[in-house]
Structures are given as structure tokens and as C-alpha cells.
């Protein structure tokens, strides 16, 4: 069985992508620390915010710049782990890694505010995210996107942004932009889980491998040439992903669908627990406040 080392350092560790992410991190700290005083109503950066932002950038590099990205072109189940992390894990961390005062500055930009408010409406956010995610995993669409480096990069970015829109009604840190109550948040989470079922069912219960990206040597060769570089791939004598894994294509596909659904349920379950505890604490605080207001007049007497 072959190892990933044959693809070389550049393909496995994406140094140029790492430089882009490091530039984004540098810009983040310049804005939130060095030049923060130049912004009105700014607040000191907390360790938690800095840590969450750095974690989000680290995870992006891990799934898109490390050997995991090459593995995702060889094994479908790794691709699904990559996608689940991109749309279910990183957006939540990223949202809380951005200081609230920066979100408010962005909302003060009229066009940004209009676009963000429209796409974070609960119904719009659910339809946009689940529609684009399901569309991406239709075999014809998936195979064509994977064979075009710009389409692949562009669609990955699009899914990340619509995932932020999808999570915003649930995990919004800006008080004046919080529109969903506890009960509505619960309904939102259940609706989100149900809308993703058809895509997962297509992948899990298909009787055969449905993606040419992994089953057709010609298509796979085109995809891998884009992933590791045409020059690198041309010098390798390999015919398909089966050289890197003993798992059958169908089992690989089924495992990918199951992992996607399991990861989704774990994340949604965690968010649901967070919503319940938040709802409970708010209800308790309101009850105590009402009790205090009732007792105060009698204590004065």
C-alpha cells in the first residue's frame, strides 16, 4: 500500500495557503490589538476571543492545508470529515472569535448589514445552507466541481459563509441581533437536521459508488493532478485511490455518509444542550427578578 509521502512536501503541507492564513491572523491582531484605539467603541481583546480565532484558523489549515486535504481526494469518508468540520465546527468557533465590537462595525456598513440580515433570517439561512450543501453532493455536481480548482475553492468558501449564516440565529453573540427565543431555537435545530437527511441518505443507501471522482481512474487522475500539481502527479505511476486504502469504494462512501450524519448529530446535540441551559438560566433569572419585585413592597411595609 502506498503512502502520502510520494506527493511531496508542497502538496501535503500547502505552504502558500499557510502564508495566507498567517496574513489573516496578523491582520486580526493588528485590528484588535495594535490599532484598536483608532476605532470608536472598541473593546480590549479577550484571551478567549483570541484563542477561538486562532483555533478556527488552525482547523481551517488542518482540513484544507495539511495532508488531510490530500487524503480527502483519496478517500470519500475523509472528505466528509473535512466537510463536517468546515460547516459544523469552524463557523461556530469563528463567530465567537470575532469581538462583538467588530461585528457592530461591520453591521454599520449598510450593504453588509442588508446582506447579512437577509441571509441570516432563519428560513432563508436553513434553505440556503442545506440547499447548497445537498446540491454540492449530487454526483454530477460534485464530480465537476472537484475537477475545477477555482470551482472547488469557490464553492468551499461559499459553503463556509452560508454555514456562518446558518449558525448565526443560534450562536449570535450580538445581543441586538438575537431574534430567536429558546423554543424557536430548538425547532430551528430539528429542522436543520431533517433538511440534511436526503443528502446523507443518498450517500449511505446507494447500492453502488456514485462519485466518478473516486471510481473513474480518468476523473480521479484529473482531480489529483489539481490537488498535488500536474507536474508532481505526472511523475507518479498510480491508477486510483484503491492503492492507498484497502476499503472498497462503496464501503468508503457509506462510511462517509454515516460519519457526516454522526458528526452533525453530535454538534447539533451539543448546541441543543447549550440552548436548553441558556433558556433555563434566563428563565430562572426572570423568575428570581419577579420574586424580588413581589417581595420588595412587603419588606418596605
Steps between C-alpha positions, in 0.01 A plus 500: 500500500636843404556787745430871460872585500515441124311828443772718652515775764330777299193290417469362854551822700384781263754767609333776293163433662672513840644842414152627408360382835794651690433830323136486612612429859745793484223731373271380779749594773590829332133602505409362843820591689750732329259742329193438716512850648436647156148347501223660702314282755764229473567263790815317613553160340439219747712185521192293419429693178863481388515129582180423310612693193838327497325164543272572202800586280688191621204276415465659156865425431464148641216407264605702194877536519631189673530139368135458598404693185695257280340208686157652426576456128585135559227393743144631501452451875792740564334751269184481709697554823656799328161639395337438839782689673477784249126560537407368846802573721711789370220757437389489866857549623562774244182694595605517867863573408398834346453770769145634527618856427636387161168335416330831584745691280421263212126544556546876477592444132161523330561242225653247740213549742236450227664185364567352844153572633337343194705179498481451878120498504431152639306365201740650244803375694362144520407483132825660378731279705324166457418569136860588407645215708264240348552640147877471545473129576294410194733269302506708178558825688759353737707343222506821294588724794784268606650520149524881507736656754320837499154348530620279783658787693209734429230252600688409820511869595132539411404205723705647785326838474148355475589279799574821694158631391341172610663504845447872562136479623612239756847618607476875450716692756352843416202560735311740270514245216358208699156426358426135592361402841592172674207301359551633148868409518405141584268486198771654283751231599255216430405650162866536407567135582201380298591703190841331478357148511438459122865572412629260765246234396609526135860436605437230760234287326621514141569142382817605317771765500340814353800733467728472196755705695588181690389222263608616152883497452486778238290733717701413812823574313371843399394576858832385648700698244322815621553403864872418498602683182510372140879467502508297820214272397643441150815354655305243703393159375166467682160408361244559775422555869483125564882506520475699825216318676378142537139617542261449207362810328145422612599449864710815487198694371263351758744574783526859376123546511475346848786712637344815359166426670663394828718813515197714418293339777780540756542869420125565485452310826766714668341819367158378611634443853651849494165647392315314779743612771494857369120492493488354854740761643303783339172360633647464849635856493162636392321299773737630767458855375120471514521350852722784618263758355210331681682484835639854500167680573423263788847548649462877485170478692 
